[in-house]
Amino acid sequence: MSHLTISEREDADGIVLDLSGDIIFGEANTVLRHGIRNRLKEGKTHITLNLQDVGYLDSSGIGELISALTAVNRERGNLVLLNPGARILRLLEISKLTEIFEIENSEV
């Protein structure tokens, strides 16, 4: 089982959270949830999740991404998914989530 780690950096629009590992049921979801909620508490509402180093996303991980989007929208912010790999992008397409998430393939 792969742990999820998050590192933060700033860009012109807000912050980028570089995720590394798998977004799966259990500890990884908790790490992501706390990462998003803590940034929102700090007033950081424009958040980009860099998925380049995320290897796997399960159904609970999809739920966590939807929960993150809801939390960010509640704060009138913006959540962007950056660099999803082919497998994750396909999963988002099958789940029709490409219609609700802003997805970018490269940083501007």
C-alpha positions in Angstrom: 0.0 0.0 0.0 1.3 3.4 -1.0 1.1 6.4 1.3 0.0 9.7 0.0 2.2 12.7 0.5 1.5 16.3 -0.2 3.9 19.1 -0.8 2.7 22.7 -1.2 4.0 25.5 -3.4 2.6 28.7 -4.7 1.8 29.7 -8.2 0.2 32.8 -9.8 -3.3 31.7 -9.1 -3.0 30.3 -5.6 -1.4 27.1 -4.3 -0.4 23.8 -5.9 -0.6 20.7 -3.9 1.8 18.1 -5.4 0.4 14.7 -4.5 2.5 11.6 -4.6 1.2 8.1 -4.0 -2.3 6.6 -4.3 -5.6 8.2 -3.4 -7.3 5.2 -1.9 -9.5 4.2 1.0 -8.1 4.8 4.5 -5.1 7.0 5.5 -4.6 8.5 2.0 -8.1 9.9 1.9 -7.6 11.3 5.4 -4.3 13.0 4.3 -6.0 14.6 1.3 -9.1 15.7 3.3 -7.0 17.3 6.0 -4.7 18.9 3.4 -7.6 20.6 1.6 -9.5 21.6 4.7 -6.4 23.1 6.4 -5.6 25.2 3.3 -9.2 26.4 3.2 -9.0 27.4 6.9 -5.9 29.4 6.0 -8.0 31.3 3.4 -6.3 29.5 0.5 -9.3 28.9 -1.8 -7.6 28.6 -5.2 -6.1 25.1 -5.1 -4.5 23.0 -7.8 -4.1 19.3 -7.2 -1.1 18.1 -9.2 -1.9 14.4 -9.9 1.3 13.7 -11.9 2.8 11.4 -9.3 -0.5 9.7 -8.3 -0.5 6.1 -9.4 -3.9 4.9 -8.5 -7.3 6.3 -7.6 -10.1 4.1 -6.2 -13.8 4.8 -5.7 -13.3 6.3 -2.2 -10.5 8.5 -3.7 -13.0 9.7 -6.3 -15.4 10.5 -3.4 -12.7 12.4 -1.7 -12.0 14.5 -4.8 -15.7 15.3 -5.0 -15.8 16.2 -1.3 -12.8 18.5 -1.9 -14.5 20.2 -4.8 -17.6 20.7 -2.7 -15.6 22.2 0.2 -13.7 24.5 -2.2 -16.9 25.6 -4.0 -18.5 26.3 -0.6 -15.7 28.8 0.1 -16.2 30.3 -3.4 -12.8 29.0 -4.5 -11.5 27.1 -7.4 -10.2 23.5 -7.6 -8.1 22.3 -10.6 -6.9 18.8 -11.3 -3.5 19.0 -13.0 -1.6 16.4 -14.9 -3.8 13.3 -14.3 -2.2 10.2 -15.8 -4.0 8.3 -18.6 -5.5 5.7 -16.2 -6.8 8.4 -13.8 -8.1 10.5 -16.6 -10.0 7.5 -18.1 -11.5 6.8 -14.7 -12.6 10.4 -14.4 -14.1 10.2 -17.9 -16.0 6.9 -17.2 -17.4 8.5 -14.0 -18.4 11.6 -16.0 -16.3 13.7 -13.6 -14.6 15.5 -16.4 -17.8 17.5 -16.7 -17.6 18.9 -13.1 -13.8 19.2 -12.6 -11.5 21.7 -14.2 -8.7 19.6 -15.6 -5.4 20.9 -17.0 -2.7 19.0 -18.6 0.1 21.5 -18.0 0.9 24.4 -15.7 0.6 27.8 -17.4 
